[in-house]
Amino acid sequence: MSIVEGFSLGIFGRALNGRESGPNFKPEGYLATLIHLLDRAVSAEYRSTVLAAFQDVEDNAALLHWLDLEVAHEDAAVTASQHTLDIANNLYSISTGRARTAISTS
């Protein structure tokens, strides 16, 4: 058994002379670890991106809810203001003798 037997260059050693020779740096193990770490980093970034997207959707859904309530309040305020204006115009018309419509209590 020679001093280099038992060491390997993996596919590189086999490509050179058909048999394994040279030191064993185990590139497969290093690459597997590197791939695993890169996969974890990419997965963590993807998870972070997805969670941020869900948070944005939740925030915007809540915002739409509050804006819908605000629109309803604004519509009610416009209706009440219009009713007040109609009453004021009718009272003015009655006081000047030019009544247009009867004052409603609705």
C-alpha positions as CSV (number, residue, x, y, z in Angstrom):
1,M,0.0,0.0,0.0
2,S,1.5,3.3,-1.1
3,I,1.3,6.5,0.9
4,V,-1.3,8.0,-1.3
5,E,-3.6,5.0,-1.3
6,G,-6.8,5.7,0.6
7,F,-6.8,9.4,-0.5
8,S,-9.0,10.6,-3.3
9,L,-9.6,13.6,-5.5
10,G,-13.1,12.2,-6.2
11,I,-14.1,12.5,-9.8
12,F,-11.0,14.6,-10.6
13,G,-8.6,11.7,-9.6
14,R,-10.7,9.2,-11.6
15,A,-10.7,11.4,-14.6
16,L,-6.9,11.6,-14.6
17,N,-6.0,8.0,-14.7
18,G,-9.1,5.9,-13.9
19,R,-8.1,5.2,-10.3
20,E,-8.3,7.2,-7.2
21,S,-5.1,9.0,-6.2
22,G,-4.1,12.1,-4.2
23,P,-5.3,13.6,-1.0
24,N,-9.0,13.5,0.0
25,F,-10.4,17.0,0.5
26,K,-13.9,15.6,0.3
27,P,-15.4,18.4,-1.9
28,E,-18.7,16.6,-1.8
29,G,-19.0,17.2,2.0
30,Y,-17.9,20.8,1.7
31,L,-20.3,21.4,-1.2
32,A,-23.1,19.7,0.6
33,T,-22.6,21.8,3.7
34,L,-22.4,24.9,1.6
35,I,-25.5,24.0,-0.3
36,H,-27.3,23.3,3.0
37,L,-26.3,26.6,4.4
38,L,-27.3,28.5,1.3
39,D,-30.6,26.6,1.2
40,R,-31.3,27.7,4.8
41,A,-30.4,31.3,4.1
42,V,-32.6,31.4,1.0
43,S,-35.4,29.7,2.9
44,A,-35.1,32.2,5.8
45,E,-35.2,35.1,3.4
46,Y,-38.2,33.6,1.5
47,R,-40.0,33.0,4.8
48,S,-39.3,36.6,5.9
49,T,-40.6,37.9,2.5
50,V,-43.8,35.8,2.7
51,L,-44.5,36.9,6.3
52,A,-44.0,40.5,5.3
53,A,-46.4,40.1,2.4
54,F,-49.0,38.5,4.7
55,Q,-48.5,41.4,7.2
56,D,-49.0,43.9,4.3
57,V,-52.2,42.1,3.3
58,E,-53.5,42.1,6.9
59,D,-52.6,45.8,7.3
60,N,-54.4,46.8,4.1
61,A,-57.5,44.7,4.9
62,A,-57.7,46.5,8.3
63,L,-57.2,49.8,6.6
64,L,-60.1,49.0,4.1
65,H,-62.3,48.2,7.0
66,W,-61.7,51.5,8.7
67,L,-62.0,53.4,5.4
68,D,-65.4,51.7,4.8
69,L,-66.6,52.9,8.2
70,E,-65.3,56.4,7.5
71,V,-67.1,56.5,4.2
72,A,-70.3,55.4,5.9
73,H,-69.9,58.2,8.5
74,E,-69.1,60.8,5.8
75,D,-72.3,59.7,3.8
76,A,-74.4,60.0,7.0
77,A,-72.9,63.5,7.6
78,V,-73.7,64.6,4.0
79,T,-77.2,63.3,4.3
80,A,-77.7,65.1,7.6
81,S,-76.2,68.3,6.2
82,Q,-78.5,68.1,3.1
83,H,-81.5,67.6,5.3
84,T,-80.5,70.6,7.4
85,L,-80.1,72.7,4.3
86,D,-83.5,71.6,3.0
87,I,-85.1,72.6,6.2
88,A,-83.3,76.0,6.3
89,N,-84.3,76.7,2.7
90,N,-87.9,75.8,3.3
91,L,-88.0,78.0,6.4
92,Y,-86.5,80.8,4.4
93,S,-89.0,80.3,1.6
94,I,-91.9,80.2,4.1
95,S,-90.7,83.4,5.8
96,T,-90.5,85.2,2.4
97,G,-93.8,83.9,1.2
98,R,-92.3,81.6,-1.5
99,A,-92.8,78.2,0.1
100,R,-91.5,75.4,-2.2
101,T,-92.3,72.3,-0.3
102,A,-93.6,71.3,3.0
103,I,-91.1,70.7,5.8
104,S,-90.8,67.0,6.4
105,T,-89.9,65.4,9.7
106,S,-88.1,62.5,8.2
